[in-house]
């Protein structure tokens, strides 16, 4: 019974070729891509991708490979290995294989671009909130572009003239872009903020007349909490077009200050003032001395200019260090008998000569 069934299966033909030949060719054509995909998955599992690496994108793209689409391509490839295929069936299988390849290309491209955007945004740990705001729009944009291209390729493969369709889509796209130019500009600026990261949620920024902490980066606008407490709303296009000072990314603070002493200060004490200031600054743990010089002869003082750095950006620490240095300078000058100068003016009053009154009396008697 089994022998008869086996003989019938051996003799059974499809399109002029035995069933076993079809089976062998399809399996041979299907095994290669499946084995390749399995090797890619095994490689990704044995070498876990480091955070924010291209290997992570490769693993995600490999996961979007569909066996059904590979099987369709394998069946088409099998027809090229067998004999006596009706050209009508060959054309149908070829179109189906092209359709499957385009779909697989769309899945791979969409996944690669999506993972790249995630990778770009995750390269900074503070960008997740902004990414959540704009990622949905980015993903929709990626899908529209990728699958529009796939659709045009499929239609062109089936013999449909897509030139008029592409031209119509271009004209329609231009009309829509002109109609929503302002909103579209803010949207693109929002994506620019998310990807380029000139500032992020939690950063303290100054731009134009706006000063405050970024609370939310939206699709059209950014919300900033001002120092006085109110919330400021600025369009993303205005922020991108202006100069932004981001204090959150400051690594250290540079301080320049000047002191003036009176002209009556002895030369030896004037010469020692830069050394006194240097010692005071170097005594501070969180400060780095840069320079101190006798800068100029002022209108009412001898002017000294000093530069130092506070090693951390925290504003409260900066004020504490500056206060400690100012008090130490004040105490040191008092100890050394060096007086601070303040704006003064000296008036010279000219008095009349002693003989002038006598000459005036002589002139009056002669008259």
C-alpha positions in Angstrom: 0.0 0.0 0.0 2.8 2.4 1.0 4.7 1.4 -2.1 1.8 2.2 -4.4 1.2 5.6 -2.7 4.9 6.4 -3.1 4.8 5.3 -6.7 1.8 7.5 -7.4 3.5 10.5 -5.7 6.6 9.9 -7.8 4.6 9.7 -11.0 2.4 12.8 -10.1 3.4 15.8 -12.2 2.7 19.5 -12.0 3.2 21.6 -15.1 5.2 18.8 -16.7 7.5 18.2 -13.7 7.4 15.6 -11.0 6.2 16.5 -7.6 9.5 15.4 -6.0 11.5 17.7 -8.3 9.2 20.6 -7.4 9.7 19.8 -3.7 13.5 19.5 -3.9 13.9 22.8 -5.8 11.5 24.8 -3.5 13.3 23.4 -0.4 16.7 24.3 -1.9 15.6 27.8 -2.8 13.8 28.3 0.6 16.5 27.0 2.8 19.2 29.5 1.8 17.3 32.7 3.0 15.9 30.9 6.1 19.4 29.7 7.1 20.8 33.2 6.4 18.1 34.7 8.7 18.7 32.1 11.4 22.5 32.8 11.3 21.8 36.6 11.6 19.6 36.0 14.7 22.1 33.6 16.2 24.9 36.1 15.7 22.8 38.9 17.3 21.9 36.7 20.3 25.5 35.5 20.9 26.8 39.1 20.7 24.3 41.2 22.5 24.3 44.7 21.0 25.8 47.5 23.1 23.4 50.4 23.8 23.1 52.8 20.9 25.0 50.6 18.5 24.4 49.7 14.8 24.3 46.0 15.7 21.0 46.8 17.6 19.6 48.2 14.3 20.8 45.0 12.4 19.1 42.7 14.9 15.8 44.7 14.7 15.9 44.6 10.9 16.6 40.9 10.8 13.6 40.4 13.0 11.3 41.9 10.3 12.1 39.1 7.8 8.9 37.2 7.0 9.0 33.5 6.1 5.9 33.7 3.9 7.5 36.4 1.7 10.6 34.3 1.4 8.6 31.3 0.4 6.9 33.2 -2.4 10.3 34.2 -3.7 11.5 30.7 -3.4 8.6 29.3 -5.4 9.4 31.8 -8.2 13.1 31.0 -8.1 12.1 27.3 -8.4 10.3 27.9 -11.6 13.7 28.9 -13.2 15.1 25.5 -12.2 12.5 23.3 -13.8 11.4 22.6 -17.3 8.2 22.9 -19.3 6.6 25.9 -17.5 3.8 27.7 -19.2 4.9 31.3 -19.7 1.5 32.5 -18.3 2.2 30.8 -14.9 5.8 32.0 -15.0 4.6 35.6 -15.4 2.2 35.3 -12.5 4.9 33.8 -10.2 7.3 36.5 -11.2 4.8 39.3 -10.4 4.0 37.6 -7.1 7.8 37.3 -6.2 8.3 41.0 -7.1 5.4 41.9 -4.9 6.8 39.9 -2.0 10.3 41.4 -2.5 8.9 45.0 -2.4 6.9 44.3 0.7 10.0 42.8 2.4 12.0 45.8 1.3 9.4 48.1 2.8 9.5 46.2 6.2 13.3 46.3 6.3 13.5 50.0 5.4 10.8 51.1 7.8 12.4 49.2 10.7 15.9 50.5 9.9 14.9 54.1 9.7 12.7 53.8 12.9 15.5 52.2 14.9 18.0 54.8 13.6 15.8 57.6 14.9 15.5 55.8 18.3 19.3 55.3 18.3 19.9 59.0 17.5 17.5 60.1 20.2 18.8 57.7 22.9 22.4 58.8 22.5 21.5 61.4 25.1 19.7 60.1 28.3 17.7 63.4 28.7 16.0 63.2 25.3 13.4 60.5 26.1 10.6 63.0 27.0 11.2 65.0 23.8 11.4 61.7 21.8 8.0 60.6 23.2 6.5 63.9 22.0 7.7 63.7 18.4 8.4 60.0 17.7 4.8 59.3 16.7 5.0 62.0 14.0 8.4 60.8 12.9 7.2 57.2 12.6 4.1 58.3 10.6 6.3 60.3 8.3 8.7 57.3 7.8 5.8 55.0 7.0 4.2 57.4 4.5 7.5 57.9 2.6 8.6 54.2 2.6 5.2 52.7 1.7 4.5 55.4 -0.9 7.8 54.4 -2.6 6.9 50.7 -2.3 3.4 51.3 -3.7 4.9 53.1 -6.7 7.4 50.3 -7.3 4.6 47.7 -7.2 2.3 49.6 -9.5 5.2 50.2 -12.0 6.1 46.4 -11.8 2.5 45.6 -12.8 2.8 47.8 -15.9 0.8 50.8 -14.6 2.2 54.2 -15.7 3.0 56.0 -12.4 4.4 59.2 -14.0 1.1 61.0 -13.9 0.5 59.7 -10.3 3.9 61.0 -9.1 3.2 64.4 -10.8 -0.2 64.6 -9.1 1.3 63.7 -5.7 4.0 66.3 -6.2 1.5 69.1 -7.0 -0.8 68.1 -4.2 2.1 68.0 -1.8 3.2 71.5 -2.8 -0.3 72.8 -2.3 -0.7 71.2 1.1 2.7 72.4 2.1 1.9 76.0 1.2 -1.4 75.8 3.0 0.1 74.7 6.3 3.5 76.4 5.9 3.6 77.8 9.4 2.5 74.7 11.1 4.7 72.5 9.0 7.7 74.8 9.8 7.1 74.4 13.5 6.8 70.7 13.1 10.1 70.4 11.3 11.7 72.6 13.9 10.3 70.3 16.6 12.0 67.4 14.9 15.2 69.4 14.6 15.1 70.1 18.3 14.5 66.4 19.1 17.3 65.2 16.8 19.9 68.0 17.1 19.2 68.7 20.8 20.1 72.4 21.2 18.2 72.1 24.5 16.2 69.5 26.4 13.5 69.3 29.0 15.0 70.6 32.3 17.7 72.9 30.7 17.9 76.5 31.8 18.2 78.6 28.7 18.2 82.3 27.6 17.0 83.2 24.1 16.1 86.8 23.2 14.0 88.2 26.1 13.1 84.7 27.3 14.8 83.3 30.4 13.8 80.1 32.2 13.7 76.3 32.4 12.3 74.2 29.6 9.3 72.2 30.7 7.9 70.7 27.5 8.9 70.4 23.9 5.7 70.1 21.8 4.9 69.7 18.2 4.4 73.4 17.5 5.7 75.2 20.6 8.0 74.9 23.6 6.9 75.7 27.1 9.4 77.5 29.4 9.0 78.3 33.1 10.3 81.8 33.7 12.3 82.8 36.8 9.3 85.0 37.9 7.1 81.9 37.9 4.9 82.3 34.8 4.9 79.9 31.9 6.2 81.2 28.6 5.1 79.6 25.3 7.5 80.1 22.3 7.1 78.7 18.8 9.7 76.1 17.8 10.6 78.1 14.6 11.4 81.2 16.7 13.6 79.2 19.0 15.5 77.5 16.2 16.1 80.9 14.4 17.5 82.6 17.5 20.7 82.3 19.5 20.2 80.0 22.6 22.4 80.1 25.7 22.1 76.8 27.5 23.3 77.1 31.0 22.6 73.4 31.9 25.5 72.3 29.7 27.9 74.7 31.4 30.9 72.7 32.8 32.4 75.6 34.9 31.8 79.3 35.5 34.3 82.0 34.6 34.4 85.1 36.9 36.1 88.4 36.2 36.1 91.0 39.0 37.9 94.3 39.6 39.0 96.1 42.7 40.4 99.6 43.0 42.7 101.0 45.7 43.6 104.6 46.5 46.5 106.4 44.9 48.1 106.9 48.3 48.8 103.1 48.6 52.6 102.5 48.9 54.3 100.9 45.9 55.3 97.7 47.8 51.7 97.1 48.8 50.5 97.7 45.3 53.0 95.1 44.0 51.8 92.5 46.6 48.1 92.8 45.8 48.0 90.3 42.9 49.8 87.7 45.1 47.3 88.2 47.9 44.4 87.7 45.6 46.0 84.6 44.1 46.5 83.0 47.5 42.9 83.7 48.5 41.5 82.1 45.4 43.8 79.0 45.5 42.6 78.4 49.1 39.1 77.7 47.7 38.6 74.0 46.9 36.1 74.6 44.1 37.9 77.5 42.4 40.8 77.6 39.9 43.0 80.7 39.7 43.7 82.1 36.2 45.3 85.6 36.5 45.4 88.8 38.5 47.0 92.0 37.3 47.4 95.7 38.0 45.3 96.8 35.0 45.1 100.5 34.8 45.3 103.9 36.4 41.7 104.8 37.0 40.2 108.3 37.4 40.2 107.9 41.2 41.8 104.5 41.8 44.5 102.0 41.0 42.6 99.2 39.2 43.3 95.5 39.5 41.6 92.8 37.4 41.3 89.2 38.4 39.9 86.1 36.6 39.1 82.7 38.2 36.9 79.7 37.5 34.4 77.9 39.7 34.8 74.2 38.9 31.1 73.3 38.9 28.2 75.0 37.1 25.8 75.1 40.1 24.8 78.7 40.6 24.5 78.4 44.4 28.0 77.1 44.6 29.2 79.9 42.4 27.7 82.5 44.7 29.2 80.8 47.8 32.7 80.7 46.3 32.4 84.3 45.2 31.2 85.4 48.6 34.0 83.6 50.4 36.6 85.2 48.0 35.2 88.7 48.4 35.1 88.5 52.2 38.7 87.1 52.3 39.9 90.0 50.0 38.2 92.5 52.2 39.8 91.0 55.4 43.2 90.8 53.8 43.2 94.4 52.6 42.1 95.5 56.1 44.9 93.5 57.6 47.5 95.0 55.2 46.2 98.5 55.6 45.2 98.8 52.0 42.2 101.1 51.4 39.6 100.5 48.7 39.0 103.5 46.5 35.7 105.1 45.7 34.8 107.7 43.2 36.2 111.1 44.4 37.0 114.5 42.9 39.5 117.1 44.1 38.6 120.7 43.5 41.4 123.3 43.2 40.1 126.9 44.2 42.3 129.8 43.0 42.7 132.7 45.6 43.4 136.3 44.6 47.0 137.7 44.9 47.9 139.8 48.0 48.6 143.0 46.0 45.3 143.0 44.1 43.2 144.7 46.9 45.8 147.6 47.1 45.7 148.2 43.4 42.0 148.3 43.5 42.0 150.9 46.3 44.5 153.1 44.4 42.4 153.0 41.3 39.3 154.0 43.3 41.1 157.0 45.0 42.4 158.2 41.7 38.9 158.2 40.3 
